[in-house]
Amino acid sequence: MWKGNMQKVMEWVPLAEMEDLPRFCKIIEGLQNKKKLKFKTTYKRTKDDVDIDYASEEEEAAQHAEDLGLKSGPGGDNLHAMILSRQQNRARASDNFLGMLAEKYGGAELEPPDIPADAFARKPKGKKAAGKRKKSAKGKKASKPRKKQKTKK
């Protein structure tokens, strides 16, 4: 995938630290000696230049948190508070919308209409329609006889 670029390998291996680099190099060199890996030149060129710097990522994360109005703190309490405040804002907006609809279309004191009980009773089934095919003895629909196709001579 990276054809021997050790910087990319170290970036993409989960939880890789600089202390893991010699172990990874030993594994890769062993596979190269067994002729299972073929990217010796890129590997040799990049293995000494590997630098995993998480400080720049921390600065970037702090900047994003500041943009969102979060204060850095343990436990993610600020994120939790932000999520709760957004949920409360949505609930208020929903209540406002429903209140506006009630105001416009008649208020909240409406009662359900009186519907007679027989409106929900089942209606008896009628006879089958005349144009349907009868079922055969096995429960399948009887097939229509096929017309012979005209063949050209």
PyRosetta script that sets phi, psi and omega in degrees:
from pyrosetta import init, pose_from_sequence

init()
pose = pose_from_sequence("MWKGNMQKVMEWVPLAEMEDLPRFCKIIEGLQNKKKLKFKTTYKRTKDDVDIDYASEEEEAAQHAEDLGLKSGPGGDNLHAMILSRQQNRARASDNFLGMLAEKYGGAELEPPDIPADAFARKPKGKKAAGKRKKSAKGKKASKPRKKQKTKK")
pose.set_psi(1, -46.4)
pose.set_omega(1, -179.2)
pose.set_phi(2, -108.7)
pose.set_psi(2, 1.4)
pose.set_omega(2, 174.6)
pose.set_phi(3, 52.2)
pose.set_psi(3, 42.2)
pose.set_omega(3, 173.7)
pose.set_phi(4, 93.7)
pose.set_psi(4, 1.4)
pose.set_omega(4, 179.4)
pose.set_phi(5, -74.0)
pose.set_psi(5, 104.2)
pose.set_omega(5, -174.4)
pose.set_phi(6, -68.5)
pose.set_psi(6, -28.7)
pose.set_omega(6, 176.5)
pose.set_phi(7, -61.3)
pose.set_psi(7, -46.3)
pose.set_omega(7, 179.7)
pose.set_phi(8, -66.7)
pose.set_psi(8, -39.2)
pose.set_omega(8, 178.6)
pose.set_phi(9, -60.6)
pose.set_psi(9, -46.7)
pose.set_omega(9, -179.0)
pose.set_phi(10, -67.0)
pose.set_psi(10, -32.2)
pose.set_omega(10, 179.0)
pose.set_phi(11, -71.7)
pose.set_psi(11, -33.6)
pose.set_omega(11, -173.9)
pose.set_phi(12, -95.2)
pose.set_psi(12, -12.5)
pose.set_omega(12, 175.9)
pose.set_phi(13, -78.6)
pose.set_psi(13, 122.8)
pose.set_omega(13, -177.9)
pose.set_phi(14, -60.5)
pose.set_psi(14, 135.3)
pose.set_omega(14, 176.2)
pose.set_phi(15, 61.3)
pose.set_psi(15, 24.5)
pose.set_omega(15, 179.5)
pose.set_phi(16, -75.2)
pose.set_psi(16, 135.6)
pose.set_omega(16, 177.6)
pose.set_phi(17, -119.2)
pose.set_psi(17, 168.1)
pose.set_omega(17, 178.7)
pose.set_phi(18, -63.9)
pose.set_psi(18, -26.6)
pose.set_omega(18, 178.1)
pose.set_phi(19, -66.6)
pose.set_psi(19, -20.5)
pose.set_omega(19, -179.0)
pose.set_phi(20, -83.8)
pose.set_psi(20, -13.7)
pose.set_omega(20, -175.4)
pose.set_phi(21, -57.1)
pose.set_psi(21, -48.2)
pose.set_omega(21, 179.8)
pose.set_phi(22, -60.9)
pose.set_psi(22, -36.2)
pose.set_omega(22, 179.1)
pose.set_phi(23, -66.8)
pose.set_psi(23, -43.0)
pose.set_omega(23, 178.3)
pose.set_phi(24, -64.4)
pose.set_psi(24, -41.1)
pose.set_omega(24, 179.4)
pose.set_phi(25, -62.0)
pose.set_psi(25, -41.1)
pose.set_omega(25, 179.7)
pose.set_phi(26, -63.3)
pose.set_psi(26, -42.3)
pose.set_omega(26, 179.2)
pose.set_phi(27, -64.7)
pose.set_psi(27, -45.7)
pose.set_omega(27, -178.0)
pose.set_phi(28, -66.1)
pose.set_psi(28, -41.5)
pose.set_omega(28, 179.1)
pose.set_phi(29, -65.3)
pose.set_psi(29, -37.1)
pose.set_omega(29, 176.5)
pose.set_phi(30, -63.2)
pose.set_psi(30, -40.8)
pose.set_omega(30, 177.8)
pose.set_phi(31, -69.4)
pose.set_psi(31, -32.2)
pose.set_omega(31, 177.5)
pose.set_phi(32, -69.9)
pose.set_psi(32, -37.5)
pose.set_omega(32, 178.6)
pose.set_phi(33, -66.3)
pose.set_psi(33, -29.8)
pose.set_omega(33, 177.8)
pose.set_phi(34, -85.4)
pose.set_psi(34, 4.1)
pose.set_omega(34, 178.8)
pose.set_phi(35, 65.5)
pose.set_psi(35, 28.2)
pose.set_omega(35, 176.7)
pose.set_phi(36, -93.3)
pose.set_psi(36, -21.0)
pose.set_omega(36, 176.1)
pose.set_phi(37, -120.5)
pose.set_psi(37, 140.6)
pose.set_omega(37, -172.8)
pose.set_phi(38, -118.3)
pose.set_psi(38, 13.6)
pose.set_omega(38, -174.7)
pose.set_phi(39, -108.4)
pose.set_psi(39, 60.4)
pose.set_omega(39, -177.3)
pose.set_phi(40, -69.9)
pose.set_psi(40, -41.2)
pose.set_omega(40, -173.7)
pose.set_phi(41, -67.0)
pose.set_psi(41, -44.9)
pose.set_omega(41, 179.3)
pose.set_phi(42, -65.9)
pose.set_psi(42, -40.1)
pose.set_omega(42, -179.5)
pose.set_phi(43, -62.4)
pose.set_psi(43, -49.1)
pose.set_omega(43, -178.7)
pose.set_phi(44, -63.1)
pose.set_psi(44, -35.3)
pose.set_omega(44, -178.9)
pose.set_phi(45, -72.1)
pose.set_psi(45, -33.5)
pose.set_omega(45, -172.7)
pose.set_phi(46, -103.0)
pose.set_psi(46, -11.4)
pose.set_omega(46, -173.8)
pose.set_phi(47, -68.8)
pose.set_psi(47, -27.3)
pose.set_omega(47, -179.9)
pose.set_phi(48, -86.8)
pose.set_psi(48, -12.4)
pose.set_omega(48, -176.6)
pose.set_phi(49, -101.1)
pose.set_psi(49, 10.7)
pose.set_omega(49, -177.1)
pose.set_phi(50, -71.6)
pose.set_psi(50, 131.5)
pose.set_omega(50, 177.6)
pose.set_phi(51, -147.1)
pose.set_psi(51, 113.3)
pose.set_omega(51, 176.6)
pose.set_phi(52, -99.4)
pose.set_psi(52, 110.6)
pose.set_omega(52, -177.2)
pose.set_phi(53, -116.9)
pose.set_psi(53, 105.7)
pose.set_omega(53, -179.8)
pose.set_phi(54, -88.9)
pose.set_psi(54, -6.9)
pose.set_omega(54, -178.3)
pose.set_phi(55, -64.8)
pose.set_psi(55, -39.6)
pose.set_omega(55, 179.5)
pose.set_phi(56, -66.5)
pose.set_psi(56, -35.4)
pose.set_omega(56, 177.8)
pose.set_phi(57, -68.1)
pose.set_psi(57, -36.5)
pose.set_omega(57, 178.0)
pose.set_phi(58, -64.8)
pose.set_psi(58, -40.6)
pose.set_omega(58, 178.4)
pose.set_phi(59, -64.6)
pose.set_psi(59, -41.0)
pose.set_omega(59, 179.5)
pose.set_phi(60, -65.4)
pose.set_psi(60, -41.1)
pose.set_omega(60, 178.2)
pose.set_phi(61, -64.7)
pose.set_psi(61, -39.5)
pose.set_omega(61, 178.0)
pose.set_phi(62, -64.6)
pose.set_psi(62, -38.3)
pose.set_omega(62, 178.6)
pose.set_phi(63, -65.1)
pose.set_psi(63, -42.4)
pose.set_omega(63, 178.4)
pose.set_phi(64, -64.4)
pose.set_psi(64, -40.8)
pose.set_omega(64, 178.7)
pose.set_phi(65, -62.9)
pose.set_psi(65, -39.4)
pose.set_omega(65, 178.8)
pose.set_phi(66, -66.7)
pose.set_psi(66, -39.1)
pose.set_omega(66, 178.2)
pose.set_phi(67, -63.4)
pose.set_psi(67, -35.0)
pose.set_omega(67, 179.1)
pose.set_phi(68, -81.7)
pose.set_psi(68, -7.7)
pose.set_omega(68, 179.8)
pose.set_phi(69, 85.5)
pose.set_psi(69, 21.3)
pose.set_omega(69, 179.2)
pose.set_phi(70, -96.6)
pose.set_psi(70, 144.3)
pose.set_omega(70, 173.3)
pose.set_phi(71, -101.5)
pose.set_psi(71, 138.8)
pose.set_omega(71, -178.4)
pose.set_phi(72, -69.8)
pose.set_psi(72, 134.5)
pose.set_omega(72, -179.6)
pose.set_phi(73, -165.2)
pose.set_psi(73, 160.9)
pose.set_omega(73, -178.5)
pose.set_phi(74, -74.1)
pose.set_psi(74, 149.7)
pose.set_omega(74, 172.8)
pose.set_phi(75, 85.0)
pose.set_psi(75, -6.4)
pose.set_omega(75, 179.2)
pose.set_phi(76, 70.2)
pose.set_psi(76, 27.4)
pose.set_omega(76, -179.4)
pose.set_phi(77, -63.2)
pose.set_psi(77, -35.1)
pose.set_omega(77, -178.8)
pose.set_phi(78, -68.1)
pose.set_psi(78, -38.4)
pose.set_omega(78, 176.9)
pose.set_phi(79, -64.8)
pose.set_psi(79, -42.4)
pose.set_omega(79, 178.4)
pose.set_phi(80, -60.3)
pose.set_psi(80, -44.7)
pose.set_omega(80, 179.5)
pose.set_phi(81, -64.1)
pose.set_psi(81, -38.6)
pose.set_omega(81, 179.4)
pose.set_phi(82, -65.5)
pose.set_psi(82, -42.0)
pose.set_omega(82, 179.7)
pose.set_phi(83, -64.1)
pose.set_psi(83, -43.7)
pose.set_omega(83, 179.3)
pose.set_phi(84, -63.0)
pose.set_psi(84, -41.0)
pose.set_omega(84, -179.6)
pose.set_phi(85, -65.8)
pose.set_psi(85, -37.1)
pose.set_omega(85, 177.8)
pose.set_phi(86, -67.3)
pose.set_psi(86, -38.4)
pose.set_omega(86, 177.0)
pose.set_phi(87, -63.6)
pose.set_psi(87, -40.6)
pose.set_omega(87, 178.8)
pose.set_phi(88, -66.0)
pose.set_psi(88, -39.0)
pose.set_omega(88, 177.5)
pose.set_phi(89, -63.3)
pose.set_psi(89, -40.7)
pose.set_omega(89, 177.7)
pose.set_phi(90, -64.9)
pose.set_psi(90, -41.1)
pose.set_omega(90, 179.7)
pose.set_phi(91, -63.2)
pose.set_psi(91, -42.9)
pose.set_omega(91, 178.7)
pose.set_phi(92, -63.6)
pose.set_psi(92, -42.1)
pose.set_omega(92, 179.5)
pose.set_phi(93, -64.1)
pose.set_psi(93, -39.6)
pose.set_omega(93, 178.4)
pose.set_phi(94, -64.6)
pose.set_psi(94, -44.9)
pose.set_omega(94, 178.6)
pose.set_phi(95, -61.7)
pose.set_psi(95, -41.3)
pose.set_omega(95, 179.3)
pose.set_phi(96, -63.0)
pose.set_psi(96, -43.0)
pose.set_omega(96, 179.6)
pose.set_phi(97, -63.7)
pose.set_psi(97, -45.9)
pose.set_omega(97, 180.0)
pose.set_phi(98, -64.8)
pose.set_psi(98, -37.9)
pose.set_omega(98, 177.1)
pose.set_phi(99, -63.6)
pose.set_psi(99, -40.3)
pose.set_omega(99, 178.9)
pose.set_phi(100, -64.3)
pose.set_psi(100, -41.7)
pose.set_omega(100, 177.9)
pose.set_phi(101, -65.3)
pose.set_psi(101, -42.1)
pose.set_omega(101, 179.1)
pose.set_phi(102, -62.9)
pose.set_psi(102, -39.0)
pose.set_omega(102, 178.8)
pose.set_phi(103, -65.1)
pose.set_psi(103, -42.2)
pose.set_omega(103, -175.7)
pose.set_phi(104, -74.1)
pose.set_psi(104, -38.8)
pose.set_omega(104, -171.3)
pose.set_phi(105, -110.0)
pose.set_psi(105, 18.4)
pose.set_omega(105, 168.6)
pose.set_phi(106, 124.9)
pose.set_psi(106, -2.0)
pose.set_omega(106, 174.8)
pose.set_phi(107, 90.8)
pose.set_psi(107, 175.4)
pose.set_omega(107, -175.3)
pose.set_phi(108, -93.3)
pose.set_psi(108, -2.4)
pose.set_omega(108, -176.3)
pose.set_phi(109, -85.4)
pose.set_psi(109, 11.0)
pose.set_omega(109, -179.1)
pose.set_phi(110, -68.9)
pose.set_psi(110, 139.6)
pose.set_omega(110, 176.0)
pose.set_phi(111, -107.7)
pose.set_psi(111, 155.6)
pose.set_omega(111, 178.6)
pose.set_phi(112, -66.9)
pose.set_psi(112, 148.0)
pose.set_omega(112, -178.8)
pose.set_phi(113, -67.9)
pose.set_psi(113, 153.3)
pose.set_omega(113, 177.0)
pose.set_phi(114, -80.4)
pose.set_psi(114, 118.2)
pose.set_omega(114, 179.1)
pose.set_phi(115, -116.4)
pose.set_psi(115, 127.0)
pose.set_omega(115, -179.4)
pose.set_phi(116, -63.5)
pose.set_psi(116, 149.5)
pose.set_omega(116, -176.2)
pose.set_phi(117, -64.5)
pose.set_psi(117, -30.7)
pose.set_omega(117, -177.8)
pose.set_phi(118, -72.4)
pose.set_psi(118, -9.7)
pose.set_omega(118, 176.7)
pose.set_phi(119, -68.6)
pose.set_psi(119, -22.5)
pose.set_omega(119, -179.6)
pose.set_phi(120, -97.8)
pose.set_psi(120, -1.1)
pose.set_omega(120, -178.4)
pose.set_phi(121, -72.9)
pose.set_psi(121, 149.5)
pose.set_omega(121, 179.4)
pose.set_phi(122, -75.4)
pose.set_psi(122, 141.6)
pose.set_omega(122, 177.3)
pose.set_phi(123, -89.1)
pose.set_psi(123, 141.9)
pose.set_omega(123, 179.6)
pose.set_phi(124, -67.1)
pose.set_psi(124, 146.4)
pose.set_omega(124, 179.8)
pose.set_phi(125, -76.6)
pose.set_psi(125, 141.1)
pose.set_omega(125, 178.9)
pose.set_phi(126, -89.0)
pose.set_psi(126, -177.1)
pose.set_omega(126, 177.7)
pose.set_phi(127, -70.7)
pose.set_psi(127, 157.3)
pose.set_omega(127, 179.9)
pose.set_phi(128, -67.3)
pose.set_psi(128, 153.4)
pose.set_omega(128, 178.5)
pose.set_phi(129, -66.0)
pose.set_psi(129, 148.1)
pose.set_omega(129, -172.7)
pose.set_phi(130, -70.9)
pose.set_psi(130, -27.4)
pose.set_omega(130, -172.4)
pose.set_phi(131, -84.9)
pose.set_psi(131, 2.9)
pose.set_omega(131, -176.2)
pose.set_phi(132, -85.5)
pose.set_psi(132, 149.4)
pose.set_omega(132, 178.3)
pose.set_phi(133, -76.4)
pose.set_psi(133, 151.6)
pose.set_omega(133, 177.9)
pose.set_phi(134, -82.4)
pose.set_psi(134, 153.7)
pose.set_omega(134, 177.3)
pose.set_phi(135, -85.0)
pose.set_psi(135, 146.8)
pose.set_omega(135, 178.2)
pose.set_phi(136, -79.3)
pose.set_psi(136, -179.4)
pose.set_omega(136, -175.6)
pose.set_phi(137, -64.2)
pose.set_psi(137, -29.6)
pose.set_omega(137, -178.3)
pose.set_phi(138, -84.7)
pose.set_psi(138, -2.1)
pose.set_omega(138, 179.0)
pose.set_phi(139, 96.8)
pose.set_psi(139, -3.6)
pose.set_omega(139, 178.0)
pose.set_phi(140, -91.8)
pose.set_psi(140, 156.2)
pose.set_omega(140, 177.4)
pose.set_phi(141, -68.1)
pose.set_psi(141, 139.9)
pose.set_omega(141, 178.9)
pose.set_phi(142, -69.3)
pose.set_psi(142, 137.0)
pose.set_omega(142, -178.4)
pose.set_phi(143, -83.9)
pose.set_psi(143, 150.4)
pose.set_omega(143, 177.0)
pose.set_phi(144, -80.3)
pose.set_psi(144, 145.6)
pose.set_omega(144, 177.8)
pose.set_phi(145, -67.1)
pose.set_psi(145, 138.3)
pose.set_omega(145, -178.4)
pose.set_phi(146, -83.8)
pose.set_psi(146, 144.2)
pose.set_omega(146, 176.4)
pose.set_phi(147, -83.2)
pose.set_psi(147, 145.1)
pose.set_omega(147, 177.8)
pose.set_phi(148, -73.6)
pose.set_psi(148, 138.1)
pose.set_omega(148, 179.1)
pose.set_phi(149, -86.0)
pose.set_psi(149, 142.7)
pose.set_omega(149, 178.7)
pose.set_phi(150, -77.9)
pose.set_psi(150, 133.8)
pose.set_omega(150, 177.9)
pose.set_phi(151, -107.7)
pose.set_psi(151, 142.5)
pose.set_omega(151, 178.6)
pose.set_phi(152, -84.9)
pose.set_psi(152, 140.6)
pose.set_omega(152, 179.5)
pose.set_phi(153, -101.4)
pose.dump_pdb("model.pdb")
